[in-house]
Amino acid sequence: MLPTPPASTETVHDLQLYRVDPAQLKAELAAGLLATPASVSPKFFYDRLGSHLFDAITELPEYYPTRTEAAIFGQQLPEMAAHLPGHAVWIDLGAGSCAKAASLFGTVRPAAYLPVDISAAYLAKALEPLRRDHPDLPMLGIGLDFSARWELPPAASAWLAERGLDSSPRCVFYPGSSIGNFGPDEALRLLSESHAVCREGGPGSGLLIGVDRVKDAAVLEPAYDDALGVTAAFNRNLLLHVNRQLGSDFQPSAWEHVAFFNRDASRIEMHLAARQPQTVGWPGGQRRFVAGERIHTENSYKWEPDAFAALLQRAGFARPLHWTDPQGWFSVFWAPA
């Protein structure tokens, strides 16, 4: 039997900087439902059930991004690592389970690991086994909504300084093509903020990011509208989450999942379409939907490599390096700061 690694003796105080304002959340939902066209932010996909459904989506044969990106890292990480900074502070955006970053630790040897997600409590659970397996690697979970504004909080900078890592290079890690949920202007803003975070670190800092690419609609559309209907359930589950947050009375069975590639905008769009005329109410408001009327729930932008490289340079990064799979379906970029 292998010995259990010693537990870290360091007292850990993960940072929870995102606070839910129920009134603001209700106002945001109501404004989206009353807009023309109606919309709900994709962040409302991720209640407990929604997160499990998304995990199931990544296992579907139609959903290529997760396994394609993993294959790129699996096959080309040694070449990537030759360009990445050594002894760097890894800052993992949208870290979730932290599994993607953790799979690289043996090769990239980070000096510290700072996963960022909206819930520090969720991160703390994810970090428990990592802290056992890597007792000498400092780790700090950061509960933060980086989609609104992204900067490394002062408390995290102080934590790095206490460990003598304030001048270490930084690797901002943003895998999974989540940048696609941002329109081009929003993506430029987030990348520019990531560049600023990198520039606060030492020489060699940069951004390692996964990006989904433009391809035939026959490949793209099934990834968002699978034969088993898991993505449809994921989309409709958003309505149950809205009901809990807003006090509305959506009936998920009265809505049809719609997903298609908008080639002009270079994005997959997901919607929910009313199967029949209906009125949805909530405290202080209501909306009448005609049959076929849609609620826009998500965009997922797809990029050509040259266009995304140009976007990175507009954000302040140097000319990036680029790796892809044999089919050219997905790209991983290393953008030096």
LUMLUMKE-935219 format. One record per residue: x, y, z of N, C-alpha, C, CB in turn. Coordinates in steps of 0.05 Angstrom, whole numbers, padded with zeros to 5 digits, always signed. Glycine has a CB too. Layout:
N
XYZXYZXYZXYZ/...
% end
This chain:
337
+00017-00024+00000+00000+00000+00000+00018+00025+00000-00019+00000+00025/+00011+00044-00017+00027+00069-00018+00021+00086+00006+00021+00084-00044/+00041+00099+00017+00036+00117+00040+00019+00141+00032+00063+00126+00052/+00003+00150+00051-00013+00174+00046+00005+00199+00049-00036+00176+00066/+00004+00217+00028+00021+00241+00030+00014+00257+00055+00018+00258+00005/+00034+00269+00067+00028+00285+00091+00010+00309+00084+00053+00295+00104/-00008+00315+00102-00026+00338+00098-00010+00364+00103-00050+00337+00117/-00017+00384+00088-00005+00410+00091-00011+00421+00119-00013+00430+00069/+00009+00433+00132+00004+00444+00158-00005+00473+00156+00029+00443+00175/-00006+00484+00132-00014+00512+00128-00044+00516+00133-00006+00522+00100/-00051+00536+00148-00079+00543+00151-00089+00557+00126-00083+00562+00176/-00111+00546+00115-00121+00556+00089-00146+00573+00094-00127+00533+00070/-00146+00597+00083-00170+00614+00084-00176+00622+00055-00165+00639+00102/-00192+00606+00041-00199+00613+00014-00216+00639+00014-00215+00590+00000/-00215+00653-00009-00228+00679-00011-00255+00677-00024-00210+00699-00026/-00276+00686-00010-00302+00687-00023-00309+00717-00027-00324+00673-00005/-00306+00726-00051-00310+00755-00057-00336+00760-00072-00286+00765-00074/-00349+00739-00082-00374+00742-00096-00397+00738-00075-00377+00722-00119/-00415+00757-00074-00438+00756-00056-00463+00759-00072-00436+00778-00034/-00482+00740-00068-00507+00741-00082-00525+00763-00070-00522+00714-00081/-00535+00780-00087-00555+00801-00079-00581+00791-00090-00547+00830-00089/-00599+00780-00074-00624+00768-00084-00641+00789-00100-00641+00757-00062/-00642+00813-00090-00658+00834-00103-00646+00840-00131-00660+00859-00086/-00620+00842-00132-00607+00848-00158-00611+00825-00177-00577+00854-00154/-00609+00801-00167-00613+00777-00184-00641+00776-00195-00607+00751-00168/-00661+00782-00179-00689+00782-00188-00693+00804-00209-00708+00786-00164/-00681+00827-00204-00684+00849-00223-00671+00842-00250-00671+00875-00212/-00648+00829-00249-00635+00821-00274-00651+00801-00289-00607+00808-00267/-00663+00781-00275-00680+00761-00289-00705+00773-00301-00687+00739-00269/-00718+00790-00285-00743+00803-00295-00737+00820-00319-00756+00819-00273/-00715+00836-00319-00708+00853-00341-00703+00836-00366-00684+00870-00335/-00690+00813-00363-00684+00796-00386-00709+00784-00398-00665+00774-00378/-00728+00776-00380-00753+00763-00390-00771+00784-00403-00767+00750-00367/-00769+00809-00395-00787+00829-00407-00774+00843-00432-00793+00851-00386/-00749+00836-00437-00736+00848-00460-00746+00836-00486-00705+00844-00459/-00740+00849-00508-00747+00839-00535-00722+00836-00552-00767+00858-00549/-00714+00811-00558-00726+00786-00549-00719+00780-00520-00717+00762-00567/-00734+00762-00508-00728+00754-00480-00702+00738-00479-00751+00736-00469/-00688+00741-00456-00663+00727-00452-00659+00721-00423-00639+00743-00464/-00643+00700-00418-00634+00693-00391-00604+00687-00393-00650+00669-00378/-00588+00698-00375-00559+00693-00376-00553+00663-00372-00545+00709-00354/-00533+00654-00387-00525+00625-00384-00514+00618-00356-00504+00618-00405/-00507+00638-00340-00498+00631-00313-00520+00617-00297-00489+00656-00298/-00546+00620-00305-00568+00607-00291-00571+00577-00300-00594+00622-00297/-00554+00568-00318-00553+00539-00323-00543+00523-00299-00535+00533-00347/-00526+00536-00283-00509+00520-00265-00519+00520-00236-00481+00531-00266/-00543+00510-00232-00550+00501-00205-00539+00473-00202-00582+00502-00201/-00546+00460-00180-00533+00434-00175-00540+00414-00197-00543+00422-00148/-00565+00412-00205-00573+00393-00226-00560+00401-00253-00603+00391-00229/-00561+00427-00259-00549+00437-00284-00520+00430-00286-00553+00466-00286/-00505+00432-00264-00476+00425-00265-00472+00396-00270-00463+00433-00238/-00489+00379-00258-00487+00350-00264-00495+00344-00293-00506+00334-00245/-00515+00358-00303-00523+00353-00331-00500+00362-00350-00549+00369-00338/-00487+00384-00344-00465+00392-00361-00442+00372-00360-00454+00420-00353/-00436+00360-00337-00416+00339-00335-00424+00316-00353-00413+00329-00306/-00450+00309-00354-00459+00288-00372-00456+00296-00401-00489+00281-00366/-00461+00321-00408-00458+00330-00435-00429+00326-00445-00465+00360-00437/-00410+00330-00428-00382+00327-00437-00375+00299-00443-00363+00338-00415/-00392+00279-00434-00387+00251-00440-00401+00242-00466-00396+00234-00417/-00418+00259-00478-00433+00251-00501-00415+00248-00526-00455+00271-00506/-00421+00229-00543-00405+00227-00568-00406+00251-00585-00414+00203-00584/-00428+00266-00585-00430+00290-00602-00414+00314-00591-00459+00298-00604/-00408+00314-00565-00395+00337-00553-00365+00334-00555-00405+00341-00524/-00353+00344-00576-00325+00341-00581-00306+00359-00566-00320+00345-00610/-00314+00383-00556-00294+00402-00546-00277+00391-00523-00307+00427-00537/-00290+00378-00503-00275+00369-00479-00254+00349-00486-00294+00358-00458/-00262+00328-00501-00242+00307-00507-00221+00316-00528-00257+00282-00518/-00229+00335-00546-00210+00344-00565-00189+00361-00552-00224+00360-00587/-00197+00379-00534-00177+00395-00520-00159+00377-00502-00191+00416-00502/-00171+00357-00489-00155+00339-00473-00135+00325-00489-00173+00319-00458/-00142+00317-00514-00123+00303-00531-00100+00321-00540-00138+00292-00556/-00106+00347-00544-00085+00366-00552-00065+00368-00529-00097+00394-00558/-00075+00371-00504-00057+00372-00481-00042+00346-00478-00072+00379-00456/-00056+00324-00481-00044+00298-00477-00021+00293-00496-00064+00276-00479/-00024+00302-00521-00004+00296-00542+00017+00318-00544-00018+00293-00568/+00011+00343-00537+00029+00365-00544+00038+00380-00519+00015+00383-00563/+00031+00371-00495+00040+00385-00471+00070+00388-00469+00029+00372-00447/+00086+00368-00475+00115+00372-00473+00125+00395-00490+00130+00346-00480/+00115+00398-00514+00123+00420-00531+00113+00446-00519+00112+00417-00560/+00088+00447-00510+00077+00471-00497+00095+00479-00473+00048+00467-00488/+00102+00459-00457+00116+00465-00432+00143+00479-00437+00120+00440-00416/+00154+00473-00460+00180+00486-00467+00177+00516-00469+00191+00474-00492/+00153+00526-00474+00148+00555-00477+00136+00567-00452+00129+00559-00501/+00126+00551-00434+00112+00562-00410+00133+00569-00389+00092+00541-00398/+00127+00589-00372+00146+00597-00352+00149+00576-00330+00138+00624-00339/+00173+00572-00321+00178+00554-00298+00172+00567-00272+00206+00543-00299/+00165+00551-00252+00160+00561-00225+00140+00585-00226+00186+00570-00211/+00118+00581-00241+00099+00603-00245+00075+00599-00226+00089+00603-00274/+00062+00621-00221+00036+00621-00207+00014+00616-00227+00031+00648-00192/+00000+00593-00224-00021+00586-00243-00047+00596-00232-00022+00555-00247/-00061+00613-00248-00087+00624-00241-00108+00612-00260-00086+00656-00243/-00125+00596-00250-00143+00579-00265-00171+00591-00266-00144+00550-00254/-00179+00603-00288-00205+00617-00291-00227+00596-00296-00204+00638-00314/-00249+00599-00281-00271+00580-00284-00262+00551-00278-00282+00581-00313/-00248+00548-00255-00233+00524-00250-00251+00500-00245-00216+00528-00225/-00276+00504-00235-00294+00481-00230-00281+00461-00212-00302+00469-00257/-00278+00436-00222-00267+00414-00206-00236+00415-00204-00274+00388-00218/-00224+00434-00218-00194+00437-00218-00180+00414-00233-00184+00440-00190/-00195+00396-00245-00183+00372-00256-00165+00378-00280-00204+00352-00265/-00172+00398-00297-00156+00403-00320-00129+00414-00313-00171+00423-00338/-00128+00433-00295-00102+00443-00286-00086+00422-00272-00106+00468-00268/-00099+00407-00254-00085+00387-00239-00071+00366-00257-00104+00372-00220/-00084+00360-00280-00072+00341-00298-00046+00350-00310-00092+00334-00320/-00040+00376-00308-00016+00387-00320+00007+00391-00299-00022+00414-00333/+00000+00389-00273+00019+00396-00252+00046+00380-00255+00007+00391-00225/+00044+00355-00261+00068+00339-00263+00088+00349-00283+00061+00310-00269/+00078+00362-00304+00095+00372-00325+00103+00401-00321+00081+00370-00352/+00084+00418-00313+00089+00447-00312+00100+00456-00285+00064+00463-00317/+00098+00440-00264+00110+00445-00238+00104+00474-00228+00140+00441-00239/+00079+00481-00222+00073+00508-00214+00085+00515-00186+00043+00513-00213/+00089+00541-00182+00098+00550-00156+00075+00554-00137+00114+00576-00158/+00052+00560-00147+00027+00563-00131+00004+00559-00150+00026+00591-00117/-00019+00552-00139-00044+00548-00155-00066+00563-00144-00051+00517-00156/-00078+00581-00160-00100+00598-00152-00124+00593-00170-00092+00629-00152/-00142+00574-00163-00166+00570-00179-00187+00592-00173-00178+00543-00174/-00200+00601-00194-00220+00622-00192-00247+00611-00202-00212+00648-00208/-00267+00613-00186-00294+00605-00194-00313+00621-00177-00299+00574-00192/-00339+00619-00182-00358+00637-00168-00361+00629-00139-00385+00636-00183/-00355+00603-00132-00360+00593-00105-00334+00583-00093-00381+00571-00105/-00324+00597-00072-00301+00587-00058-00306+00561-00043-00291+00609-00038/-00331+00558-00034-00338+00533-00020-00336+00509-00039-00367+00534-00008/-00345+00512-00063-00343+00491-00083-00313+00485-00089-00357+00498-00110/-00297+00507-00091-00269+00503-00096-00255+00489-00073-00255+00531-00102/-00263+00496-00049-00250+00484-00026-00253+00454-00026-00262+00495+00000/-00278+00445-00034-00282+00416-00036-00264+00404-00058-00312+00410-00042/-00263+00418-00081-00246+00408-00102-00217+00407-00095-00250+00425-00127/-00208+00426-00078-00180+00428-00071-00172+00408-00049-00174+00456-00062/-00191+00397-00035-00183+00378-00013-00165+00356-00023-00208+00366-00001/-00172+00341-00043-00153+00320-00052-00128+00331-00064-00167+00302-00072/-00129+00354-00078-00105+00365-00089-00085+00374-00067-00112+00389-00107/-00096+00385-00046-00079+00393-00024-00066+00369-00011-00094+00409-00003/-00080+00346-00010-00068+00322+00001-00046+00311-00018-00089+00300+00006/-00052+00312-00044-00033+00301-00063-00009+00318-00069-00047+00296-00089/-00012+00344-00064+00010+00363-00069+00014+00381-00045+00003+00381-00094/+00023+00369-00022+00024+00384+00003+00044+00408+00002+00032+00366+00025/+00063+00407-00016+00083+00429-00018+00075+00451-00038+00110+00418-00025/+00052+00448-00050+00043+00468-00070+00023+00487-00057+00031+00454-00095/+00029+00512-00053+00010+00531-00041-00015+00534-00060+00022+00558-00036/-00038+00533-00048-00063+00535-00063-00082+00554-00049-00077+00507-00066/-00095+00571-00065-00115+00590-00054-00139+00591-00072-00102+00619-00051/-00162+00582-00063-00187+00585-00078-00198+00613-00077-00207+00565-00068/-00207+00623-00099-00218+00650-00101-00246+00649-00112-00199+00669-00118/-00266+00656-00095-00294+00657-00104-00300+00684-00115-00313+00651-00080/-00302+00685-00142-00303+00711-00156-00318+00708-00182-00274+00722-00161/-00334+00728-00188-00348+00728-00214-00331+00744-00234-00377+00741-00212/-00312+00730-00247-00294+00745-00265-00306+00753-00291-00270+00727-00270/-00331+00744-00296-00344+00752-00321-00352+00782-00321-00369+00735-00326/-00355+00793-00297-00363+00822-00295-00338+00840-00296-00379+00827-00270/-00318+00832-00280-00293+00847-00280-00272+00828-00269-00295+00873-00262/-00249+00828-00283-00228+00809-00275-00202+00823-00267-00223+00789-00298/-00196+00820-00242-00170+00829-00232-00163+00812-00208-00170+00859-00224/-00138+00808-00203-00130+00792-00180-00135+00808-00155-00100+00783-00182/-00151+00799-00136-00158+00815-00113-00134+00821-00096-00180+00801-00096/-00134+00844-00082-00111+00851-00065-00104+00829-00044-00117+00877-00050/-00124+00816-00033-00118+00795-00013-00103+00772-00026-00145+00784-00001/-00108+00766-00051-00093+00745-00065-00064+00754-00071-00107+00736-00091/-00061+00779-00078-00035+00790-00083-00018+00790-00057-00036+00819-00094/-00032+00797-00035-00018+00796-00009-00010+00767-00001-00036+00808+00013/-00027+00748-00007-00022+00720-00002+00003+00711-00017-00046+00702-00010/+00005+00720-00043+00029+00713-00058+00054+00726-00047+00025+00722-00088/+00051+00752-00039+00074+00766-00028+00084+00753-00002+00067+00795-00023/+00066+00743+00014+00074+00730+00039+00091+00705+00034+00049+00722+00055/+00088+00693+00010+00102+00669+00003+00126+00675-00016+00083+00649-00010/+00131+00701-00020+00154+00708-00037+00148+00703-00066+00178+00694-00029/+00123+00703-00074+00115+00697-00102+00104+00720-00117+00095+00674-00102/+00106+00744-00105+00093+00767-00118+00107+00775-00144+00093+00791-00100/+00133+00768-00147+00147+00774-00172+00151+00750-00190+00174+00786-00166/+00138+00728-00183+00140+00703-00199+00123+00707-00225+00130+00679-00184/+00131+00693-00247+00114+00695-00271+00087+00683-00265+00128+00680-00294/+00067+00692-00281+00040+00683-00278+00030+00670-00303+00021+00706-00270/+00017+00647-00300+00004+00634-00323-00026+00635-00318+00014+00605-00327/-00041+00652-00332-00070+00652-00331-00080+00629-00349-00082+00679-00339/-00094+00610-00337-00103+00586-00351-00133+00587-00355-00094+00560-00335/-00142+00586-00380-00171+00589-00385-00179+00568-00406-00178+00618-00395/-00181+00543-00398-00187+00521-00417-00217+00519-00423-00176+00495-00407/-00224+00500-00440-00252+00492-00443-00268+00508-00463-00265+00493-00418/-00256+00527-00476-00269+00545-00496-00291+00562-00483-00281+00528-00518/-00290+00566-00457-00310+00583-00444-00309+00612-00454-00307+00582-00414/-00287+00620-00465-00285+00647-00477-00307+00651-00498-00257+00652-00489/-00316+00629-00509-00337+00630-00530-00364+00640-00520-00341+00604-00542/-00368+00640-00493-00393+00651-00482-00393+00681-00482-00397+00641-00454/-00371+00694-00489-00369+00723-00490-00369+00732-00520-00344+00733-00476/-00385+00752-00526-00383+00765-00552-00356+00777-00557-00405+00786-00555/-00349+00783-00582-00322+00793-00587-00313+00817-00570-00320+00801-00616/-00331+00836-00565-00323+00859-00549-00319+00851-00520-00345+00881-00550/-00336+00834-00509-00333+00824-00482-00308+00807-00479-00358+00808-00473/-00303+00791-00500-00279+00774-00499-00254+00791-00499-00279+00755-00524/-00254+00812-00515-00231+00831-00515-00227+00843-00488-00235+00853-00536/-00248+00851-00475-00246+00862-00448-00234+00842-00428-00273+00871-00438/-00244+00817-00429-00234+00797-00410-00204+00790-00416-00251+00771-00412/-00197+00789-00441-00169+00783-00449-00151+00806-00441-00167+00778-00479/-00161+00831-00444-00145+00854-00436-00140+00854-00405-00159+00880-00444/-00161+00847-00390-00158+00845-00361-00139+00822-00353-00185+00841-00348/-00140+00800-00368-00121+00778-00363-00093+00787-00369-00129+00754-00381/-00089+00803-00390-00063+00814-00396-00052+00831-00373-00063+00830-00422/-00070+00847-00362-00062+00864-00339-00053+00847-00315-00084+00883-00331/-00068+00825-00310-00061+00807-00288-00034+00794-00294-00082+00785-00285/-00029+00786-00318-00003+00775-00326+00020+00795-00322-00003+00765-00355/+00015+00820-00330+00036+00840-00328+00044+00847-00300+00027+00865-00343/+00027+00840-00281+00033+00845-00252+00053+00824-00242+00008+00844-00235/+00057+00802-00257+00076+00781-00250+00103+00786-00262+00065+00754-00258/+00120+00766-00259+00148+00768-00269+00150+00762-00299+00165+00750-00253/+00175+00765-00310+00180+00759-00338+00172+00730-00345+00209+00764-00345/+00161+00727-00369+00153+00700-00378+00123+00695-00374+00168+00680-00364/+00108+00714-00361+00080+00710-00356+00064+00709-00383+00069+00733-00339/+00040+00697-00381+00024+00696-00405-00002+00681-00400+00038+00682-00427/-00017+00677-00421-00044+00665-00421-00044+00639-00437-00065+00684-00432/-00054+00617-00424-00057+00592-00438-00087+00587-00440-00043+00568-00423/-00098+00586-00464-00127+00587-00468-00136+00568-00490-00136+00615-00475/-00159+00554-00484-00171+00536-00504-00194+00550-00519-00181+00511-00490/-00195+00547-00545-00214+00561-00562-00226+00542-00582-00200+00585-00577/-00253+00542-00584-00267+00525-00603-00267+00540-00630-00296+00519-00594/-00265+00524-00652-00261+00535-00678-00286+00532-00696-00238+00523-00692/-00288+00550-00716-00309+00548-00736-00305+00522-00751-00308+00572-00756/-00327+00508-00755-00327+00483-00770-00355+00478-00782-00318+00459-00752/-00358+00456-00795-00384+00451-00809-00406+00449-00788-00382+00425-00825/-00429+00460-00795-00453+00459-00778-00461+00430-00771-00476+00474-00790/-00454+00412-00788-00461+00384-00783-00445+00372-00760-00456+00367-00808/-00423+00385-00753-00408+00377-00729-00416+00394-00705-00378+00380-00734/-00419+00420-00710-00425+00439-00688-00453+00435-00676-00423+00467-00699/-00473+00433-00692-00501+00433-00682-00507+00408-00665-00520+00434-00704/-00499+00384-00672-00505+00361-00654-00491+00363-00627-00496+00335-00668/-00468+00378-00626-00455+00381-00600-00472+00397-00580-00428+00395-00604/-00492+00412-00591-00510+00428-00574-00539+00419-00576-00508+00457-00582/-00543+00397-00590-00570+00385-00592-00567+00355-00597-00586+00399-00616/-00559+00341-00576-00552+00313-00578-00576+00295-00581-00535+00304-00554/-00571+00271-00590-00593+00252-00596-00607+00243-00570-00582+00228-00610/-00593+00242-00548-00606+00233-00523-00622+00255-00509-00584+00223-00504/-00618+00279-00518-00633+00301-00506-00622+00312-00480-00661+00293-00502/-00596+00306-00474-00584+00315-00449-00581+00345-00450-00557+00301-00444/-00573+00356-00472-00570+00385-00474-00597+00399-00473-00556+00393-00501/-00618+00387-00484-00645+00398-00482-00653+00399-00452-00665+00381-00498/-00647+00378-00437-00654+00378-00409-00638+00399-00394-00649+00350-00396/-00613+00402-00401-00596+00423-00389-00607+00450-00394-00567+00421-00401/-00617+00455-00418-00628+00481-00425-00655+00486-00410-00633+00483-00456/-00672+00466-00410-00698+00470-00396-00695+00471-00366-00717+00446-00403/-00674+00458-00355-00670+00460-00326-00665+00489-00317-00646+00443-00318/-00655+00505-00335-00651+00534-00329-00677+00546-00319-00641+00549-00353/-00700+00537-00331-00726+00549-00323-00733+00542-00294-00748+00539-00341/-00725+00518-00285-00730+00511-00257-00713+00529-00238-00724+00481-00252/-00688+00534-00247-00671+00552-00231-00683+00580-00230-00643+00552-00243/-00693+00590-00253-00706+00616-00253-00730+00617-00235-00714+00623-00282/-00746+00595-00235-00769+00594-00217-00761+00598-00188-00784+00567-00221/-00739+00585-00180-00730+00587-00152-00720+00615-00146-00709+00566-00146/-00706+00627-00165-00693+00653-00160-00714+00676-00161-00671+00657-00179/-00732+00674-00180-00750+00696-00186-00778+00692-00174-00752+00700-00215/-00785+00666-00168-00813+00660-00159-00831+00658-00183-00822+00682-00140/-00821+00652-00207-00837+00650-00231-00850+00622-00233-00820+00655-00256/-00867+00618-00253-00882+00593-00255-00878+00580-00282-00912+00598-00250/-00853+00580-00292-00847+00566-00317-00853+00536-00315-00818+00571-00325/-00864+00525-00336-00868+00496-00338-00848+00486-00359-00897+00489-00346/-00826+00473-00351-00806+00465-00371-00816+00449-00395-00784+00450-00358/-00837+00432-00390-00847+00416-00412-00861+00433-00433-00867+00396-00401/-00867+00458-00427-00880+00475-00447-00861+00490-00464-00898+00495-00432/-00835+00482-00462-00814+00496-00477-00797+00476-00492-00797+00513-00459/-00790+00484-00517-00774+00466-00534-00745+00477-00537-00787+00464-00562/-00726+00459-00535-00698+00466-00538-00692+00472-00568-00680+00444-00528/-00679+00494-00573-00671+00501-00601-00641+00509-00600-00688+00525-00611/-00626+00497-00618-00597+00503-00621-00589+00503-00650-00579+00483-00604/-00574+00523-00659-00566+00525-00687-00541+00542-00689-00589+00536-00704/-00527+00538-00711-00503+00554-00716-00510+00578-00733-00481+00537-00731/-00506+00602-00722-00510+00627-00736-00484+00634-00749-00520+00650-00716/-00482+00627-00775-00456+00630-00788-00448+00660-00791-00457+00617-00816/-00467+00677-00795-00460+00706-00798-00447+00717-00773-00486+00722-00805/-00457+00708-00749-00446+00717-00724-00424+00699-00713-00468+00719-00703/-00420+00676-00727-00399+00657-00719-00404+00646-00691-00371+00669-00722/-00429+00638-00686-00435+00629-00659-00458+00608-00660-00443+00652-00641/-00456+00589-00642-00479+00572-00635-00497+00589-00618-00470+00546-00621/-00523+00587-00623-00543+00600-00606-00561+00578-00594-00560+00620-00622/-00567+00581-00568-00587+00564-00555-00610+00581-00546-00574+00548-00532/-00634+00570-00551-00659+00584-00543-00678+00563-00531-00672+00598-00568/-00698+00574-00518-00722+00558-00511-00746+00570-00524-00726+00557-00479/-00761+00554-00539-00784+00564-00555-00810+00554-00542-00782+00555-00584/-00829+00573-00539-00855+00566-00527-00870+00546-00546-00872+00591-00522/-00879+00524-00535-00893+00504-00551-00922+00513-00557-00894+00477-00537/-00933+00530-00540-00960+00541-00544-00961+00568-00530-00981+00521-00532/-00982+00584-00536-00984+00610-00523-00986+00606-00493-01009+00625-00533/-00973+00623-00477-00974+00619-00448-00966+00646-00435-00955+00596-00439/-00975+00649-00410-00967+00672-00394-00950+00662-00370-00992+00688-00384/-00927+00673-00367-00910+00666-00344-00910+00690-00325-00881+00660-00354/-00916+00684-00300-00917+00705-00280-00897+00702-00258-00945+00706-00268/-00891+00723-00244-00873+00724-00221-00882+00747-00204-00843+00726-00229/-00874+00748-00178-00883+00770-00161-00875+00797-00173-00870+00768-00134/-00896+00813-00179-00892+00840-00191-00890+00841-00221-00867+00851-00180/-00894+00819-00235-00892+00820-00264-00901+00795-00278-00864+00826-00272/-00905+00796-00304-00912+00774-00320-00905+00780-00349-00942+00766-00317/-00905+00758-00366-00901+00762-00394-00917+00742-00409-00871+00760-00402/-00930+00751-00430-00945+00734-00448-00927+00726-00471-00971+00748-00459/-00924+00699-00475-00908+00689-00498-00927+00677-00518-00888+00668-00488/-00923+00684-00544-00939+00671-00565-00925+00645-00572-00942+00689-00590/-00939+00627-00586-00927+00601-00594-00903+00607-00612-00948+00584-00609/-00882+00593-00606-00857+00596-00622-00839+00618-00612-00864+00601-00650/-00848+00635-00594-00831+00657-00584-00808+00645-00567-00847+00677-00568/-00785+00658-00569-00761+00646-00557-00749+00662-00534-00740+00642-00578/-00736+00648-00516-00719+00659-00496-00690+00651-00503-00727+00649-00466/-00673+00671-00507-00645+00666-00515-00630+00660-00489-00633+00691-00530/-00617+00636-00489-00604+00627-00464-00574+00625-00466-00615+00600-00456/-00562+00623-00490-00533+00621-00492-00523+00627-00520-00524+00593-00483/-00500+00639-00521-00484+00641-00546-00458+00626-00541-00479+00670-00555/-00447+00613-00561-00421+00601-00559-00406+00608-00585-00422+00570-00555/-00389+00628-00583-00375+00638-00607-00353+00619-00615-00363+00666-00602/-00350+00616-00641-00329+00599-00653-00310+00617-00669-00341+00577-00672/-00284+00611-00668-00264+00628-00678-00247+00615-00699-00246+00639-00656/-00238+00630-00719-00216+00622-00736-00190+00628-00722-00217+00636-00765/-00169+00611-00724-00145+00616-00709-00132+00643-00714-00125+00595-00716/-00131+00652-00738-00119+00678-00744-00134+00701-00731-00116+00683-00774/-00161+00699-00731-00177+00720-00719-00173+00721-00689-00207+00716-00726/-00171+00697-00676-00167+00697-00647-00139+00706-00640-00173+00669-00635/-00120+00699-00655-00093+00709-00651-00092+00739-00652-00073+00697-00671/-00106+00750-00671-00107+00780-00674-00121+00792-00650-00122+00788-00700/-00142+00779-00639-00156+00789-00615-00137+00789-00591-00181+00772-00609/-00121+00768-00588-00102+00767-00566-00082+00790-00568-00087+00740-00567/-00073+00796-00592-00054+00818-00596-00067+00845-00591-00042+00817-00624/-00092+00848-00598-00107+00873-00591-00109+00876-00561-00135+00872-00604/-00110+00854-00547-00112+00855-00517-00086+00861-00504-00123+00828-00507/-00064+00862-00520-00038+00869-00509-00018+00847-00509-00041+00879-00482/-00026+00823-00515-00007+00801-00515+00011+00801-00540-00022+00774-00514/+00034+00788-00537+00052+00785-00560+00040+00764-00579+00081+00776-00551/+00053+00760-00602+00042+00740-00621+00041+00713-00608+00060+00739-00647/+00018+00700-00608+00015+00675-00594+00025+00651-00609-00014+00670-00586/+00031+00630-00594+00036+00603-00606+00010+00588-00605+00058+00588-00590/+00008+00567-00622-00018+00555-00627-00014+00525-00633-00033+00569-00651/-00031+00509-00619-00031+00480-00623-00060+00472-00630-00020+00465-00599/-00063+00451-00646-00089+00442-00653-00089+00411-00656-00099+00455-00680/-00113+00400-00662-00116+00371-00666-00114+00365-00696-00143+00362-00654/-00112+00340-00703-00109+00333-00732-00132+00343-00749-00106+00304-00735/-00156+00345-00738-00179+00354-00754-00182+00384-00754-00204+00341-00743/-00167+00398-00738-00169+00427-00737-00196+00436-00725-00167+00439-00764/-00205+00422-00705-00231+00428-00692-00228+00447-00668-00245+00403-00683/-00204+00447-00656-00201+00461-00630-00172+00472-00629-00207+00442-00606/-00168+00494-00615-00141+00506-00613-00135+00512-00584-00139+00531-00630/-00109+00509-00578-00098+00519-00552-00077+00539-00559-00086+00495-00535/-00079+00563-00547-00060+00585-00552-00044+00591-00527-00075+00610-00561/-00018+00596-00531-00001+00607-00510+00006+00636-00519+00025+00590-00505/-00003+00655-00503+00000+00683-00511+00019+00696-00490-00027+00698-00512/+00044+00702-00497+00062+00715-00478+00052+00744-00472+00090+00715-00488/+00055+00752-00447+00047+00779-00439+00067+00800-00447+00041+00780-00410/
% end
